[in-house]
Amino acid sequence: MNEAISDKEHPGGDLRPEERQVCEVWTRVMGYHRPVASFNEGKKGEHYERQFFVEDRRSA
């Protein structure tokens, strides 16, 4: 999943740091959405420690 994108898939090649755009990450907290950047240090740590799962689709 973390494979590098080839030049055929992304003909522009790598971007220089000044060409990159910051990606703002939001998450749902207590029924509303907040940007992770506004979290305090402890809450940011909790957010980054979250484990994601994929639910199996099984027919009944």
SULVENHU-V416123 format. One record per pair of residues at least 6 apart in sequence whose C-alpha atoms are under 6 Angstrom apart, sorted by the first residue. I is the first residue (numbers start at 1). J is the second residue. Records with the same first field share a line. If there is no record, write none. Layout:
I=J, J
This chain:
7=13
25=35, 36
26=34, 35, 36
27=33, 34
